Amino acid sequence: MSRRYADPIDVRRAGEPAPGQGRSADHSDHPSQFLWRGRLYVVRAVIAHWIESSSWWGGSRRALEGAIPPHEHEVWRVEAQAGRSSTAGVYDLHCDLAADRWVLARAMD
């Protein structure tokens, strides 16, 4: 079953330094953990990754005329698990590229 959400989440990307440490050498940037509804989920696998643009008909007149770049967001479909005793699920994590804001868009179990 798949459920849609628009819940804000906090995401740590792989390769992000822990406080006081430098960035890792591989510069990977996929989500490695996310905090949703007070629970920490650890990403076990990246299933897919793509970039989506907002629909042109949903934008403002200035966006249609090219004065504002199209709104894009990065989508990561991941398999993640909250704790050792829970079962893994599949989640779509969306990142607004302009604002660097993350949202959990879908959960499949």
Secondary structure, 3 states (H helix, E strand, C coil): CEEEEEEECEEEECCCCCCCCCCCCCCCCCEEEEEECCEEEEEEEEEEEEEEECCHHHCCHHHHCCCCCCCEEEEEEEEEECCCCCCCEEEEEEEECCCCEEEEEEEEC
